[in-house]
Amino acid sequence: MNYSPEEIYKSSEEYTNINEKILGQVKYIKELKEEIRKKVIGQDDMINKILIGIFTGNHILLEGFPGLAKSLTVNTIARTLGLKFARIQFTPDLLPSDIIGTEIYNEKNGEFYTKKGPIFGNIILADEINRAPAKVQSALLEAMQEKQITIANETFRLDRPFIVLATQNPIEQDGTYPLPEAQQDRFLMKVKIEYPTKEEEKKILGLLTSTVKYDDIELKEVLNKEKIHEIENIIKEIYIDDKLMDYIVDIVFKTREKNNHILCGSSPRASIAITLASKGNAFLEGRDFVTPKDIKKIIFDVLRHRIIPTYEAEADGLSVEDIIVDILEKVKLP
């Protein structure tokens, strides 16, 4: 089904000025991506999904093999956005106080003072997040959901935006702790990172083996907190037709139908995530309305960590992606 702005605006005049707001941001998004590409070759899908997460105020889980520029991309994006960046390497011996901070006794004045941890940033890279034990995950979950942390008896609000961009390796499972379903549900999307193409890898070789020092490449701050907040509000205003919202709800409800392949389906957060991520994708493409194409671009990333397959599905060789494909074939597009 093709949607035109004229058809959409017939039923809603209040959205007629959104297009001008989006056009006003297009130059910044173009400049932002140009800055990111100074240090990151390829990985356009990962970059777009991270930006959708940041611009909608949501967390993103990145899954991919080592060496696919996950950490580099997160660091580069944080620098171009003018946001405070912190990287936390998750390990089995990590303690909650290592990430949120702790109270320290001052012998000189006999008083305690609070030493804040690296969680007090805007973009937090939780590297290999599934290597930390339950207590650390619990502390991180409070920060992700409530945008606050508790040290001793004192609660601290975290600065906005506060985005957790977490990474995990799909193959090295020794010494890892599966993320609780409640924590996975807090991630807007779980993005699978692919290998670069031959052309992209050749460009990587040229960039990293040339006489130009890679570490000396300067990045310009394109946005700031205020502009990011402005973009977040614009994305919320992007129009989505009632029929597309029905389509989203039908998909999510289909995941909850108990059968031989689905043990547990998606929560209402999935419906919210699909809608927000679709609006975010429409924004990056310079549109003021959501189309079915936007939903298709993000649907697998939103649902793959929100569906728990049965043992029968694994025995039949079905992946979560296969289950999502089956659902999309059964739910009719309006």
N, C-alpha and C positions, 0 to 999 in steps of 0.2 A: 504494500500500500504506500503510495507516494503522498507526502504531506507538503503542502505549499504554505508559506506564511499567510497568504490571504485566507485560506480555509481555516487555519488555526485562529487567526485574530477575529474572525467573524463572531465568535462566542466570547471573546475576552479582550476588550479594548485596553485594559490596564497594562497589557504586555507590549504595547506598540512602541514604547521608548527603550525597551531592553536592547534592541538591535544596535542603537546608537551607543549604549554603554559598552557592549561587547566590542564594537568596532574601535572604540577608544582604547581598548586593551590589546588589540591584535598586534600592534607594533611592539609592545612590550614582550608579548609571548614569542614573537619572531626573534627579537633580539636576545631573549633569554635562551632560546634553543641554540642560537648561533654561538653564544658564550659557552654553553655546555659542550658543544661539539668541538671546541678547541682542545678538550682533554679526553672526551669520550667519543670513540668511533662506533657508529652503529647503535644498537640497542635502543632504537627509537620507541619500541613498544614499552620497554621498561621505563624509559624516561617519561613517556606520556602517562603511564599508570601512576608513577610516583608523583607527578605534578597534579594529577586528579586527586590523589590522597591529600596532598598539601593544601590544594585550593578548596577542598571540601572539609578540611579539618579532621581527617581520618588517618588511621594507621594502615601501613602496608607491610605484608609479609612477602619477602623475596626468596624464592627457592631456586637454586642453581648450583652447578658444579664450581669448584674453585677456579679462579682466574677469569671470570666472566664480567669483571668490572663492577660488581655490585657495590662494594664499599667506595670505590672511586667515584661512581656515579652519584651516590648519596652525598659524599663530601663536596663534590663539584656543584651540585644543585644547591646545597646549603649556602655555599659561598656566593653564588650568583643571586641568591635571594636575600642576602644580607642578614642571615639568621645565625644565632648562636648554635654551633654544632658540637656534639659530644659523641665520642665512640666508646662503647663499652664492650669488651671482649668477654663473652659469657663462658665460664668454665665450671666444672663440677664443684670446685672449692669456693666459688663466689658466695659472698654473704649479702643479705639485704642492705646492711650498712655500707657496703662497697658501692652501691648504686644510689641510695637515697641520702646517705650521710648519717651522722651520729652526733651524740653529745659528748663533748670532751671537757675534762676537768682542768681548770686553770689553777695551778698551785699558787700563783702569785696573789690572786685575789680571793681564792677559795670558792670560786663560782664556776658553774658549767656554762659552756657556750656551744652553739650549734654549728657544726661544720657540714655544710651542704655538699651533697654528692653530685656526680655528673648528670644525674637525672634533671637537674635544674638548667635545662637548655631548651631550645626551640625544636631542633631536629636531633633526635637520639638514634644513633645507629647501634642497634642491639645485634652485635655480630655473633652468629651461631647461637641464637637464642635458645635452642633446644638442648644446650649443654649445661644449663643451670638447674639446680634443684628446685623443689616445690616452694620453699620459703621465698626464694628470690622471685619466682614467677608470681607469687601472691602479692609481693610488694610492687612489682611492675604492673600488675593488673589494676591495682588501686589507682596508680598514676594514669594508666591508659583510659580507664572508665570515668573516674571522678575528677581527673585533672588536678589531683592534689596528692600529697604524701604526708605520712604521719611519722614524726621522729619523737620518741619518748611519748609525752602527752600533748605535744604541740602539732597542729596541722598547718601545713604550708600550701598555699595555692601556687600552681605552676604557671609560668608565663605563657601567654598565647602568642602565636600558635604553639601547640605542643604536639609533635608528631613522632611516633615511634616507627622507624623503618627497620624491620628486623630481617635477618638473613638466616638461612639454614641450608645445610648440604643434604641432598636427597639420597646419598649413598652411604656416607659414613655414619652408621647408627650406634657404634660402640661408644659407651659413655654418654649417651644422650637420654633425655627425658621427654617423652611425648608431651606436647603442649596440651593442657586441659582444653576441653571443648569450649568452656566458657571464655577462655582467653583467646582461642582462635576466632570465636565469634566477634571479638572486638576489632579484628582486622577487616577493613573495608574489602580488601582483595588479597588473594594469594596469587602472586604473579610468578609464573615459571619462566626462567631466563634461558634463552636458547644460545647456542654457539653462533659466533659471527659468520657471515658469508665469506667466500674466498676473497671477494673484492674488499670487504671490510677488514679482513685479517691482513691483507697486503698493505692497506693504509695504516694499520696499527704498527706493522713492521717499519714503515717509513717514518712514522711519528716518533717511535721509541728508539730507533737506531740511527737517527740523523745527528748532525752536529749541533742542532738546536737542543738545548737542555730542556727536557720535558718539565722538570720541576720549576723552571723559571718562567713558564707560560703564565701570564697574568690574566686573571679573571675579573671582570667588572661586575659590580653589584647593579643588577637591573631593576629589582623590586625591593620592597621593604615591608615591614610588618603592616603598615597602614594600607598599602596597596594590596597586599595579600588578603587582608580583612575585607577590603572593597570587592575584590574578585569573588570571595566566598559569598558575599551577599548577592552579587550579580548571578552567580550560579543557582542560588536558591530561587531566583525569579524566573529562570528559564522555563518555558512552557512545556508541559507534557500533557498530551491528550488523555482524556478519561479512558478511551479504549486501550491505550498503551498501558495505563496503570492497571486495568483489568487483566491485561495480558501478563504483566509482571506478577500480579497476585495469583493468577492461575498457575504459573510456572512454580512459584514457591509452594503453593498448596499441593501441587503434584508431587513434590519431594517428600511430603508428609504421608503419602499413601503407603502404608506398610505393605511390602511385597517381598518376594524372594531375594531382591537385590538391595533394598534400602532398609537399614536398621533404624536410622534416625534421620529425619529431614531437617530443613532449615527453619530457623526462628524468624519472627517478624523483622529482625534486623536485616535479614536477607532482602526483603522487599524494599526496605529503606535504602540499603546499600546499592541495589540495582538502580533505583531511581536516581540517587545522588551521583553515582558513577556515570550513568547515562547522560545526566545533565553536564557533568564535568567534561565528558568526551565531546558533547555538542559545543561547549564553550571553547575547547582547544581547537575545534574545527571552524570556529567563528560563526556558529549558528545560534539563534535565540529560541530554538525549539528542538525537542528530542524526536528522533526518527527510529524506526526499528533497527537500522544499521548501528546506532549508538548502543542499543541493548545487546546486539549480537557481539559487539567488540569487547564487552566487559563481562558478559554473563558467565563464562567459564571461570574467570578470575574471582568472581563474587561467590560462586556456589561450590567450587571444588573443595574448600575446606569446611563447608557447612553441611555436607552430606556424608553420613557414615554408612559405608556399604556392609552388607552381610557377608558371612563366611561363604555362603552359596555364590555370591557375586565373585568373590576372589577365586573360588574353585572353578567357576565358569570362565575365568580369565577376563572379567569385566573390570575396567577401571572406573573411577568416578567420572572421568570425562565421557566414557561410553554411556554411563547412566544419564548424564546431562543431555547428551545427543538424543537419547531415546525419549526423554521428557520433551525436548524441543520439537521432536517429530509428532508427538501426541497432542501438544497444546497448539491450537491454531492461531496463526498470526492474524490480528484483526485487519 
